[in-house]
Amino acid sequence: MTTPAVIYSFADAVATIEMDRPDALNALSLQLVTELIAAVKKAVDDGVRVAILKGRGRAFCSGGDLREMRSMWEREGRIEAFLEEPLRKLHELIASIREAPIPFIAAVNGVCAGAGTNLALACDVVIAAENAAFSEGFVKIGLSPDCGGTYFLPRIVGEKLAAELLMTGDEIDAARAERIGLANYVVPSDELDQKAERFARKLAERPVGALRRIKQMLAASSGNTLREQLDLEHECQLESGRSADFKEGVAAFIEKRKPIFLDRE
């Protein structure tokens, strides 16, 4: 019987998806990727309001599983075999996180390299432990980037810095990651889980319809003109304005109390 590579749990409307290959620094094997895709879908199907993605052990994720890659190469006689179906599955995972109607928080500890870095960047918020180390190390093994690195990085840090990080593959520490916008927060390593959970609970108290539309609009913004984005904002705000949660928000403001949003679309 195959040992699961992902631990999934949820409580109080927050799902936790934990990569559980600590001996391999949570390298992205085909099994792990397949289980992560299933966990993302389960979080959405379970109706959770926020999901936390984390890695067990000394790493968030060390990137693609090079040992599995080599094994597939030897078995099929083609070095690029791992970069076909397994990579398509990995890209499906990245897209599923970006397209999910709920916020994802990456809680990054230790090693976060290659596809692991881009997996974290696919999440909406990144909270890093002080011991986190990020790198786009593809070039150091003769590969060009995957998993959206060339999409996410220029939008987050700008083209020049993205070029530096991708072309050198150099590692950056958590403090620099926060300075350049790769991480929202850096916290002591022993406080990472608590910080991620507190932030998740904060988002879980927000109206899910509004959060879903914010995620939708942010995704569209890079390809839209200003007028197209204004039209999308208008459309989304009309949808929000018709919701019971908007009525609750206005009533709570007027009555000077904390609103209670119940996903009432």
C-alpha positions as a Markdown table, in Angstrom:
| # | Residue | x | y | z |
|---|---|---|---|---|
| 1 | Met | 0.0 | 0.0 | 0.0 |
| 2 | Thr | 1.4 | 3.4 | -1.0 |
| 3 | Thr | 1.9 | 5.9 | 1.8 |
| 4 | Pro | 0.0 | 9.1 | 1.2 |
| 5 | Ala | 2.2 | 12.1 | 0.3 |
| 6 | Val | -0.3 | 14.7 | 1.4 |
| 7 | Ile | -2.0 | 15.3 | 4.8 |
| 8 | Tyr | -5.3 | 17.1 | 4.4 |
| 9 | Ser | -7.4 | 18.5 | 7.2 |
| 10 | Phe | -9.9 | 21.3 | 7.8 |
| 11 | Ala | -11.4 | 23.0 | 10.8 |
| 12 | Asp | -13.4 | 26.2 | 11.3 |
| 13 | Ala | -13.6 | 26.7 | 7.5 |
| 14 | Val | -9.8 | 26.6 | 7.0 |
| 15 | Ala | -8.2 | 23.7 | 5.2 |
| 16 | Thr | -4.6 | 22.7 | 5.7 |
| 17 | Ile | -2.8 | 20.9 | 2.9 |
| 18 | Glu | 0.6 | 19.6 | 4.1 |
| 19 | Met | 3.2 | 18.0 | 1.8 |
| 20 | Asp | 4.5 | 14.9 | 3.6 |
| 21 | Arg | 7.7 | 13.8 | 2.0 |
| 22 | Pro | 10.1 | 15.2 | 4.6 |
| 23 | Asp | 12.9 | 12.8 | 3.7 |
| 24 | Ala | 12.9 | 14.0 | 0.2 |
| 25 | Leu | 12.5 | 17.7 | 1.2 |
| 26 | Asn | 8.9 | 17.5 | -0.2 |
| 27 | Ala | 10.3 | 17.1 | -3.8 |
| 28 | Leu | 7.4 | 17.1 | -6.2 |
| 29 | Ser | 7.0 | 13.5 | -7.3 |
| 30 | Leu | 4.1 | 12.5 | -9.6 |
| 31 | Gln | 2.3 | 11.0 | -6.6 |
| 32 | Leu | 2.7 | 14.2 | -4.5 |
| 33 | Val | 1.5 | 16.4 | -7.4 |
| 34 | Thr | -1.5 | 14.2 | -8.1 |
| 35 | Glu | -2.5 | 14.2 | -4.4 |
| 36 | Leu | -2.0 | 18.0 | -4.2 |
| 37 | Ile | -4.4 | 18.5 | -7.1 |
| 38 | Ala | -6.9 | 16.2 | -5.4 |
| 39 | Ala | -6.5 | 18.2 | -2.1 |
| 40 | Val | -7.1 | 21.5 | -3.8 |
| 41 | Lys | -10.3 | 20.2 | -5.3 |
| 42 | Lys | -11.4 | 18.7 | -2.0 |
| 43 | Ala | -10.8 | 22.0 | -0.2 |
| 44 | Val | -13.1 | 23.7 | -2.8 |
| 45 | Asp | -15.7 | 20.9 | -2.7 |
| 46 | Asp | -15.6 | 21.0 | 1.2 |
| 47 | Gly | -16.7 | 24.6 | 1.1 |
| 48 | Val | -13.7 | 25.8 | 3.1 |
| 49 | Arg | -13.1 | 29.6 | 3.0 |
| 50 | Val | -9.3 | 29.6 | 3.1 |
| 51 | Ala | -6.5 | 27.0 | 2.5 |
| 52 | Ile | -3.0 | 26.8 | 3.9 |
| 53 | Leu | -0.3 | 25.0 | 2.0 |
| 54 | Lys | 2.8 | 23.9 | 3.9 |
| 55 | Gly | 5.6 | 21.4 | 3.9 |
| 56 | Arg | 6.5 | 18.9 | 6.7 |
| 57 | Gly | 10.0 | 18.8 | 8.0 |
| 58 | Arg | 13.0 | 20.9 | 6.9 |
| 59 | Ala | 11.6 | 22.2 | 3.7 |
| 60 | Phe | 8.5 | 23.7 | 2.1 |
| 61 | Cys | 9.4 | 22.1 | -1.2 |
| 62 | Ser | 12.7 | 21.5 | -2.9 |
| 63 | Gly | 11.3 | 21.5 | -6.4 |
| 64 | Gly | 10.9 | 18.6 | -8.9 |
| 65 | Asp | 11.9 | 15.2 | -7.8 |
| 66 | Leu | 15.2 | 14.7 | -9.7 |
| 67 | Arg | 15.6 | 11.1 | -8.5 |
| 68 | Glu | 12.2 | 10.2 | -10.0 |
| 69 | Met | 13.2 | 12.1 | -13.1 |
| 70 | Arg | 16.3 | 10.1 | -13.5 |
| 71 | Ser | 14.4 | 6.8 | -12.9 |
| 72 | Met | 11.9 | 7.7 | -15.6 |
| 73 | Trp | 14.8 | 8.6 | -17.9 |
| 74 | Glu | 16.5 | 5.3 | -17.4 |
| 75 | Arg | 13.2 | 3.4 | -17.7 |
| 76 | Glu | 12.0 | 5.1 | -20.9 |
| 77 | Gly | 15.4 | 5.9 | -22.4 |
| 78 | Arg | 14.5 | 9.6 | -22.8 |
| 79 | Ile | 15.8 | 12.2 | -20.4 |
| 80 | Glu | 12.9 | 14.5 | -21.2 |
| 81 | Ala | 10.2 | 11.9 | -20.3 |
| 82 | Phe | 9.6 | 13.5 | -16.8 |
| 83 | Leu | 9.0 | 16.8 | -18.5 |
| 84 | Glu | 6.0 | 15.6 | -20.5 |
| 85 | Glu | 3.0 | 14.1 | -18.5 |
| 86 | Pro | 4.4 | 14.8 | -15.0 |
| 87 | Leu | 5.1 | 18.4 | -15.9 |
| 88 | Arg | 1.7 | 18.8 | -17.4 |
| 89 | Lys | 0.2 | 17.6 | -14.0 |
| 90 | Leu | 2.4 | 20.0 | -12.2 |
| 91 | His | 1.2 | 22.9 | -14.3 |
| 92 | Glu | -2.4 | 21.7 | -13.7 |
| 93 | Leu | -1.7 | 22.0 | -9.9 |
| 94 | Ile | -0.4 | 25.6 | -10.4 |
| 95 | Ala | -3.5 | 26.5 | -12.4 |
| 96 | Ser | -5.9 | 24.8 | -9.9 |
| 97 | Ile | -4.5 | 27.0 | -7.1 |
| 98 | Arg | -4.7 | 30.2 | -9.1 |
| 99 | Glu | -8.2 | 29.4 | -10.4 |
| 100 | Ala | -9.6 | 28.1 | -7.0 |
| 101 | Pro | -12.3 | 30.5 | -5.7 |
| 102 | Ile | -10.7 | 30.6 | -2.3 |
| 103 | Pro | -7.5 | 32.3 | -1.0 |
| 104 | Phe | -4.4 | 30.1 | -0.6 |
| 105 | Ile | -1.7 | 30.9 | 1.9 |
| 106 | Ala | 1.8 | 29.4 | 1.5 |
| 107 | Ala | 3.5 | 28.8 | 4.9 |
| 108 | Val | 7.1 | 28.5 | 3.8 |
| 109 | Asn | 9.8 | 27.0 | 6.0 |
| 110 | Gly | 13.3 | 26.0 | 5.1 |
| 111 | Val | 14.1 | 25.1 | 1.5 |
| 112 | Cys | 11.9 | 26.5 | -1.2 |
| 113 | Ala | 13.5 | 25.9 | -4.6 |
| 114 | Gly | 12.7 | 25.8 | -8.2 |
| 115 | Ala | 9.1 | 24.6 | -8.8 |
| 116 | Gly | 8.7 | 24.8 | -5.0 |
| 117 | Thr | 9.3 | 28.6 | -5.1 |
| 118 | Asn | 6.7 | 28.9 | -7.9 |
| 119 | Leu | 4.3 | 26.7 | -6.1 |
| 120 | Ala | 4.5 | 29.2 | -3.2 |
| 121 | Leu | 4.1 | 32.2 | -5.6 |
| 122 | Ala | 1.0 | 30.6 | -7.1 |
| 123 | Cys | -0.6 | 31.1 | -3.6 |
| 124 | Asp | -2.3 | 34.5 | -2.9 |
| 125 | Val | -0.3 | 35.2 | 0.3 |
| 126 | Val | 3.2 | 34.0 | 1.3 |
| 127 | Ile | 4.2 | 33.8 | 4.9 |
| 128 | Ala | 7.9 | 32.8 | 5.4 |
| 129 | Ala | 9.8 | 31.5 | 8.4 |
| 130 | Glu | 13.1 | 33.2 | 9.1 |
| 131 | Asn | 14.9 | 30.1 | 8.0 |
| 132 | Ala | 13.2 | 30.1 | 4.6 |
| 133 | Ala | 15.4 | 30.2 | 1.5 |
| 134 | Phe | 14.0 | 30.8 | -1.9 |
| 135 | Ser | 15.6 | 30.1 | -5.3 |
| 136 | Glu | 14.8 | 29.7 | -8.9 |
| 137 | Gly | 17.5 | 27.1 | -9.3 |
| 138 | Phe | 16.5 | 25.7 | -12.7 |
| 139 | Val | 19.4 | 27.2 | -14.6 |
| 140 | Lys | 21.9 | 25.5 | -12.3 |
| 141 | Ile | 20.8 | 22.1 | -13.7 |
| 142 | Gly | 20.5 | 23.2 | -17.3 |
| 143 | Leu | 16.7 | 23.8 | -17.3 |
| 144 | Ser | 14.6 | 26.8 | -18.1 |
| 145 | Pro | 11.9 | 27.6 | -15.5 |
| 146 | Asp | 8.5 | 26.0 | -15.2 |
| 147 | Cys | 5.4 | 26.3 | -12.9 |
| 148 | Gly | 4.7 | 29.9 | -13.8 |
| 149 | Gly | 8.1 | 31.4 | -12.6 |
| 150 | Thr | 8.4 | 33.6 | -15.7 |
| 151 | Tyr | 4.8 | 34.7 | -15.2 |
| 152 | Phe | 4.8 | 35.4 | -11.4 |
| 153 | Leu | 8.2 | 36.8 | -10.9 |
| 154 | Pro | 8.1 | 39.8 | -13.3 |
| 155 | Arg | 4.7 | 40.8 | -11.9 |
| 156 | Ile | 5.9 | 40.6 | -8.3 |
| 157 | Val | 9.5 | 42.0 | -8.5 |
| 158 | Gly | 9.8 | 43.6 | -11.9 |
| 159 | Glu | 11.6 | 42.4 | -15.1 |
| 160 | Lys | 15.2 | 43.2 | -14.1 |
| 161 | Leu | 15.1 | 41.5 | -10.8 |
| 162 | Ala | 13.2 | 38.6 | -12.2 |
| 163 | Ala | 15.9 | 38.2 | -14.8 |
| 164 | Glu | 18.6 | 38.2 | -12.1 |
| 165 | Leu | 16.8 | 35.6 | -10.0 |
| 166 | Leu | 16.0 | 33.3 | -13.0 |
| 167 | Met | 19.3 | 33.7 | -14.8 |
| 168 | Thr | 21.6 | 33.2 | -11.8 |
| 169 | Gly | 19.4 | 30.7 | -9.8 |
| 170 | Asp | 20.9 | 32.3 | -6.7 |
| 171 | Glu | 19.3 | 31.7 | -3.3 |
| 172 | Ile | 17.8 | 34.6 | -1.4 |
| 173 | Asp | 16.9 | 34.6 | 2.3 |
| 174 | Ala | 13.6 | 35.3 | 3.9 |
| 175 | Ala | 14.5 | 38.9 | 4.7 |
| 176 | Arg | 15.3 | 39.8 | 1.1 |
| 177 | Ala | 12.3 | 37.9 | -0.1 |
| 178 | Glu | 10.1 | 40.1 | 2.1 |
| 179 | Arg | 11.9 | 43.3 | 0.9 |
| 180 | Ile | 11.3 | 42.5 | -2.8 |
| 181 | Gly | 7.8 | 41.3 | -2.4 |
| 182 | Leu | 8.1 | 37.6 | -2.7 |
| 183 | Ala | 6.9 | 37.2 | 0.9 |
| 184 | Asn | 4.2 | 39.1 | 2.7 |
| 185 | Tyr | 5.5 | 38.4 | 6.2 |
| 186 | Val | 8.6 | 36.9 | 7.8 |
| 187 | Val | 8.2 | 35.4 | 11.3 |
| 188 | Pro | 10.3 | 33.3 | 13.6 |
| 189 | Ser | 10.4 | 29.7 | 12.5 |
| 190 | Asp | 8.5 | 28.4 | 15.6 |
| 191 | Glu | 5.7 | 30.9 | 15.0 |
| 192 | Leu | 5.1 | 30.1 | 11.3 |
| 193 | Asp | 2.1 | 27.8 | 11.8 |
| 194 | Gln | 0.4 | 30.2 | 14.3 |
| 195 | Lys | 0.9 | 33.2 | 12.0 |
| 196 | Ala | -0.5 | 31.3 | 9.0 |
| 197 | Glu | -3.5 | 30.1 | 11.0 |
| 198 | Arg | -4.2 | 33.6 | 12.4 |
| 199 | Phe | -4.1 | 35.1 | 8.9 |
| 200 | Ala | -6.3 | 32.3 | 7.5 |
| 201 | Arg | -8.8 | 32.9 | 10.3 |
| 202 | Lys | -8.8 | 36.6 | 9.4 |
| 203 | Leu | -9.6 | 35.9 | 5.8 |
| 204 | Ala | -12.2 | 33.3 | 6.8 |
| 205 | Glu | -14.2 | 36.0 | 8.5 |
| 206 | Arg | -14.3 | 38.0 | 5.2 |
| 207 | Pro | -17.2 | 37.5 | 2.8 |
| 208 | Val | -16.3 | 34.6 | 0.4 |
| 209 | Gly | -18.1 | 36.1 | -2.6 |
| 210 | Ala | -16.0 | 39.3 | -2.3 |
| 211 | Leu | -12.8 | 37.3 | -1.9 |
| 212 | Arg | -13.6 | 35.2 | -4.9 |
| 213 | Arg | -14.2 | 38.3 | -7.0 |
| 214 | Ile | -11.0 | 40.0 | -5.7 |
| 215 | Lys | -9.0 | 36.9 | -6.8 |
| 216 | Gln | -10.8 | 36.9 | -10.2 |
| 217 | Met | -10.1 | 40.6 | -10.8 |
| 218 | Leu | -6.4 | 40.3 | -9.7 |
| 219 | Ala | -6.0 | 37.4 | -12.1 |
| 220 | Ala | -7.5 | 39.4 | -15.0 |
| 221 | Ser | -5.7 | 42.7 | -14.2 |
| 222 | Ser | -2.4 | 41.9 | -15.9 |
| 223 | Gly | -4.0 | 41.2 | -19.3 |
| 224 | Asn | -6.7 | 43.9 | -19.2 |
| 225 | Thr | -6.6 | 47.5 | -20.3 |
| 226 | Leu | -7.7 | 50.1 | -17.7 |
| 227 | Arg | -11.1 | 50.3 | -19.2 |
| 228 | Glu | -11.5 | 46.5 | -19.3 |
| 229 | Gln | -10.5 | 46.3 | -15.7 |
| 230 | Leu | -12.9 | 49.1 | -14.7 |
| 231 | Asp | -15.7 | 47.2 | -16.5 |
| 232 | Leu | -14.8 | 44.0 | -14.7 |
| 233 | Glu | -14.8 | 45.9 | -11.3 |
| 234 | His | -18.2 | 47.3 | -12.2 |
| 235 | Glu | -19.6 | 43.9 | -13.0 |
| 236 | Cys | -18.1 | 42.3 | -9.8 |
| 237 | Gln | -19.3 | 45.1 | -7.6 |
| 238 | Leu | -22.8 | 44.8 | -8.9 |
| 239 | Glu | -22.6 | 41.0 | -8.0 |
| 240 | Ser | -21.3 | 41.9 | -4.5 |
| 241 | Gly | -23.9 | 44.6 | -4.1 |
| 242 | Arg | -26.7 | 42.1 | -4.7 |
| 243 | Ser | -25.5 | 39.8 | -1.9 |
| 244 | Ala | -26.9 | 39.5 | 1.6 |
| 245 | Asp | -23.3 | 39.8 | 2.9 |
| 246 | Phe | -23.2 | 43.3 | 1.5 |
| 247 | Lys | -26.4 | 44.2 | 3.3 |
| 248 | Glu | -24.9 | 42.7 | 6.5 |
| 249 | Gly | -21.7 | 44.7 | 6.1 |
| 250 | Val | -23.6 | 48.0 | 5.7 |
| 251 | Ala | -25.9 | 47.2 | 8.6 |
| 252 | Ala | -22.9 | 46.3 | 10.8 |
| 253 | Phe | -21.2 | 49.5 | 9.9 |
| 254 | Ile | -24.2 | 51.6 | 10.7 |
| 255 | Glu | -24.9 | 49.7 | 14.0 |
| 256 | Lys | -21.2 | 49.9 | 14.9 |
| 257 | Arg | -20.7 | 46.1 | 15.4 |
| 258 | Lys | -18.6 | 43.4 | 13.8 |
| 259 | Pro | -20.2 | 42.0 | 10.7 |
| 260 | Ile | -21.0 | 38.3 | 10.5 |
| 261 | Phe | -20.6 | 37.1 | 6.9 |
| 262 | Leu | -22.3 | 33.8 | 6.2 |
| 263 | Asp | -21.6 | 33.2 | 2.5 |
| 264 | Arg | -24.9 | 34.6 | 1.6 |
| 265 | Glu | -24.7 | 35.3 | -2.2 |
